[in-house]
Amino acid sequence: MGFPANGSDGANSFKFLIYGRTGWIGGVLGKLCQAQGIDFVYGAGRLENRSSLEADIAAVKPTHVFNAAGVTGRPNVDWCESHKVETIRTNVVGTLTLADVCREKRLVLINYATGCIFEYDADHPLGSGIGFKEEDTPNFIGSFYSKTKAMVEDLLKNYENVCTLRVRMPISSDLANPRNFITKITRYDKVVNIPNSMTILDELLPISIEMAKRNLTGIWNFTNPGVVSHNEILEMYQEHIDPNFTWKNFTLEEQAKVIVAPRSNNELDANKLKKEFPELLSIKESLIKYVFLPNKKTA
C-alpha cells in the first residue's frame, strides 16, 4: 500500500489530526504544531467509535494522524487493574479501530505507545548496556496496562501504515506537571534506584513530527540512548533545582508491598532512532540540556 505524497516540504503542506487533546503528549503536540506553523485539528471522535473517526477524517482531511489518547490510569497504572474493560476499550479496541480507519484512508498513523513491555532478563541484564531491540518480543506483562499495550503492539505490526513509538517514563521541562516522571519521583516517600531508558519529550516530540513528515512506519524505541537511574536524576535535581532536596530509597521487594501491579524496568536499544536522527542526545545529556538547565535556580 502506497501513501500519497505530501507535496513540498513546507509546513503548510501538512495537516495533522491529533487524538488526545486533554492528555499531556497531545497538549504538547498541539503547541509544537502552533510553533512550527503546522495546521492541526484535535479529533472530536471517540477512538472506539469507528463512524466518529471516519467523520473526523472526512471533515479535517488530514495528511497524518497522531494518537496520543489512551488510558494510563490516575494516579498510576494500578488504576487499570480494577478498570480492565475501560482499559481494553481505549487501549485495545480504540487504538486498533483508529489504525484500521487510517489504513482504509491511506493515512500514516503516529501511535504513541509504551516501552514498559520489557523487563531486564538473562539476555538483557541490568547494567549490561544490552538493550531490547524493536523486533524483540515483549517479556513483561506484570501489569494489565502493559499486557494490553503488548497485545496491541503485536497486532499493529500487521498494519503497514502505523508508526509505533515506544515511550518510556516520559520527562519534560515542565516540572509542575504531575505526569512528569521527575515530578512523580520527587514527591514519592521512597524510590527504587534502577537504571532505565526514558523519553525526554522536549527533544523527542519534535522528532515524532519529523517522523510523520518522512512517513516513517514500523516500531521504534522512542527513548534517548542509554539509561539513567532514579538516584542519578534526583542528584541532578538536587544540584540544579533544590540543594535541600533529600530522598530515601527502598528495594523492589519493599516497593511491591505498596503497589498493586509490578513495574517494568528495562533498557531499550535506541540505535535505530539514533541512526535516523544522528543529533539525538543521550539520556543524561538531554536531561541537562532540556530539563535541568532551563529550570536551574540561580542565586
C-alpha positions, 0 to 999 in steps of 0.5 A, spaced: 500 500 500 502 506 497 501 513 501 500 519 497 505 524 497 505 530 501 507 535 496 513 540 498 516 540 504 513 546 507 509 546 513 503 548 510 503 542 506 501 538 512 495 537 516 495 533 522 489 530 526 491 529 533 487 524 538 488 526 545 487 533 546 486 533 554 492 528 555 499 531 556 503 528 549 497 531 545 497 538 549 504 538 547 503 536 540 498 541 539 503 547 541 509 544 537 504 544 531 502 552 533 510 553 533 512 550 527 506 553 523 503 546 522 495 546 521 492 541 526 485 539 528 484 535 535 479 529 533 472 530 536 471 522 535 471 517 540 477 512 538 472 506 539 467 509 535 469 507 528 463 512 524 466 518 529 473 517 526 471 516 519 467 523 520 473 526 523 477 524 517 472 526 512 471 533 515 479 535 517 482 531 511 488 530 514 495 528 511 497 524 518 494 522 524 497 522 531 494 518 537 496 520 543 489 518 547 489 512 551 488 510 558 494 510 563 490 510 569 490 516 575 494 516 579 498 510 576 497 504 572 494 500 578 488 504 576 487 499 570 487 493 574 480 494 577 478 498 570 480 492 565 474 493 560 475 501 560 482 499 559 481 494 553 476 499 550 481 505 549 487 501 549 485 495 545 479 496 541 480 504 540 487 504 538 486 498 533 479 501 530 483 508 529 489 504 525 484 500 521 480 507 519 487 510 517 489 504 513 482 504 509 484 512 508 491 511 506 493 515 512 500 514 516 498 513 523 503 516 529 501 511 535 504 513 541 505 507 545 509 504 551 516 501 552 514 498 559 513 491 555 520 489 557 523 487 563 531 486 564 532 478 563 538 473 562 539 476 555 538 483 557 541 484 564 541 490 568 547 494 567 549 490 561 548 496 556 544 490 552 538 493 550 531 490 547 531 491 540 524 493 536 523 486 533 524 483 540 518 480 543 515 483 549 517 479 556 513 483 561 506 483 562 506 484 570 501 489 569 494 489 565 496 496 562 502 493 559 499 486 557 494 490 553 499 495 550 503 488 548 497 485 545 496 491 541 503 492 539 503 485 536 497 486 532 499 493 529 505 490 526 500 487 521 498 494 519 503 497 514 501 504 515 502 505 523 508 508 526 509 505 533 513 509 538 515 506 544 515 511 550 518 510 556 517 514 563 516 520 559 520 527 562 519 534 560 521 541 562 515 542 565 516 540 572 509 542 575 506 537 571 504 531 575 505 526 569 512 528 569 516 522 571 521 527 575 515 530 578 512 523 580 519 521 583 520 527 587 514 527 591 514 519 592 516 517 600 521 512 597 524 510 590 527 504 587 534 506 584 534 502 577 537 504 571 532 505 565 531 508 558 526 514 558 523 519 553 525 526 554 519 529 550 522 536 549 527 533 544 523 527 542 516 530 540 519 534 535 522 528 532 515 524 532 513 530 527 519 529 523 517 522 523 510 523 520 513 528 515 518 522 512 512 517 513 516 513 517 512 506 519 514 500 523 516 500 531 521 504 534 524 505 541 522 512 542 527 513 548 534 517 548 540 512 548 542 509 554 539 509 561 539 513 567 537 511 574 532 514 579 538 516 584 542 519 578 536 524 576 534 526 583 542 528 584 541 532 578 535 535 581 538 536 587 544 540 584 540 544 579 533 545 582 533 544 590 540 543 594 535 541 600 532 536 596 533 529 600 530 522 598 530 515 601 530 509 597 527 502 598 528 495 594 523 492 589 521 487 594 519 493 599 516 497 593 511 491 591 508 491 598 505 498 596 503 497 589 498 493 586 501 491 579 509 490 578 513 495 574 517 494 568 524 496 568 528 495 562 533 498 557 531 499 550 536 499 544 535 506 541 540 505 535 535 505 530 532 512 532 539 514 533 541 512 526 535 516 523 536 522 527 544 522 528 543 529 533 539 525 538 542 526 545 543 521 550 539 520 556 543 524 561 545 529 556 538 531 554 536 531 561 541 537 562 540 540 556 532 540 556 530 539 563 535 541 568 538 547 565 532 551 563 529 550 570 536 551 574 535 556 580 540 561 580 542 565 586 
